[in-house]
Amino acid sequence: MTEKSPADNFPAGYQVPKVWTWDKGNGGAFASINRPIAGPTHDKDLPVGKHPLQLYSLATPNGVKVTIMLEELLAAGHSGAEYDAWPIRIGDGDQFGSGFVDVNPNSKIPALTDHQPKGGGEPVRVFESASILTYLAISPRNSAPSCRASFAPAPRP
């Protein structure tokens, strides 16, 4: 097998710059929300409601997953799943506000803050939809014995 140089992956004549710079004009309609830099772009506190769980999201597929889980837990009688939902308008750049970046340094929705974690202590920040779903599913505030049984390990063959 012939070893290839990384330079073989570039168009003919392309020179890799010593310092990369972001071409802000490139990227189309989503250039303002998909950016190659980290951290907040503006100061903005997040609202906090009356319930322990605060959900910051939008009606995107990932955001809806978490809302459905919370509503299903509430419908099953788990009062520990009471939450306040706050819109994060990604088209307006809300995910780059200082309050949201404090909850999710990746600046992606959804994000959840549990202000009354089991055992007390500082609020727990959870982000990425799969992580939030897992946190809600195994959280002692929501796990009745019948729920815990559904998360038991599968028997080995």
N, C-alpha and C positions, 0 to 999 in steps of 0.2 A: 504494500500500500504506500502510495506516494504522500509524503508530508506536504501539506499546503501552508502557505504563508497567510496570516490574517489579512494582508494587503490584497489577496485574491478576492476578498469579499467586497471590495470597494469598486465603484465605477472607474473606468480608465481615466487617469489624470487627476483623480481626487487626492488631495493632500489632507491628512488628518491635522486639524488645528492644534496648536500647543495649548490654547485655552479655549474651551467651548463656550459659545455665547448662544443665548436663546433668541431665535428669530421670531419676535412676537407677532409678526404679520402672517406667520404660517400656522395652519391648524384649523381653519374654517370656523364654523359656528361654535365649536366647543373649545376654541383656543383659550378662552378666559377661564374655563374650569379644569382643563387638563394642562397643567403647567409643570415644568421640570424643576421647581423649587419647593422648598418646604417651609412650614411656619405660617403664622397668621399674616394677612395683608392689611388688616384693619382691626381696631378695637371694637368689640361688641360682646357684651355679656349675654349669656343664655338665660332665658326665663326659667324659673323653677316654680312648679305648682304645689299643690297640697299633698300629693301622694309620694310615697317613697321612690317609686320608679319614674324616671323622666326619660321619655323617648324623643330623640331628635332625628327626624327622618323626613321622607317625602313619599308620595305614592308611586314609588318605583318597584320593580319586582322584589328587590332585596328589602326595601322598606316595608312592603306589604307583608312579607313573611313574618316579620316580628310582630306586627299588629295582629295578624291572624292568631299567632301563638298566644299573645296576651289575652285576646278576646276568648279564645278557647279555654284558657285557664280560668278566666272569670266565669264563663258559662258552666264550667265543671265545679264551681263553688270555691275556688281558691282566691280568697280575698287578698292574699299577699301579692296578687298580680295587678292590683289597682295601679293605674299609671296616668300620667299626663303626657299628651303628645304635642310636640311643637314642630311646626314646619321648618325645614331647612331648605331654602330655595337655591338649589344648586346652580340654576341659570343666572342668579344674581350674585353668586359668589359667597353666600352665607356660610358655606363650609370652611371658608378661609378666615372667618372672624376669630378673634382671640379666645372667646369662650368655647367655641366648638373645637378648635385645635387643642384646647386643654383637655377635652373629653376624648377626642380622637386625633392624635398627631398625624394620621394619614389623610385627614381632611376628606373622609368618605362617609356617606350615610349607609346604613343607620348607625346610631350610637346611643347607648343607654347609660344612665347613671343611677345606681342604687344608693340612695341616701340613708338607708337603714339596713345595711348588710347584717346577716345573721352573726351574732357575736359582737355587734357594735363596731366601732372604729370609724375610720375615714370612709367617705363614699367610695364605692367601687365603680370604676369606669369599664365599660365593656363595649367593644366595637367589632365590626365584621359580623354579618348576619348569622353565620353558622355559630360563631362564638356566643352571640347573644341568645340564640335558640338553645344552645347547650346550657348556658348559665341559667336560663329560665326553667329548663326541664329538670335540672338537678338541684336547683336552689331549694334549701330547706323550707323557705317561705311558701313554696308551691307544691312540694312533694308529699302527697298523701301516700300511705302504704300501697294503695292500688296503683299509683303512678310509678313508684320506685320499682315495682315488679316489672313494669314494661321496659326498664332499662337494665335488667339483669343480663349478665353475660350469656351468650348462647352456649348450649352444651357442646362439648367437643365430640367429634365422631370417634 
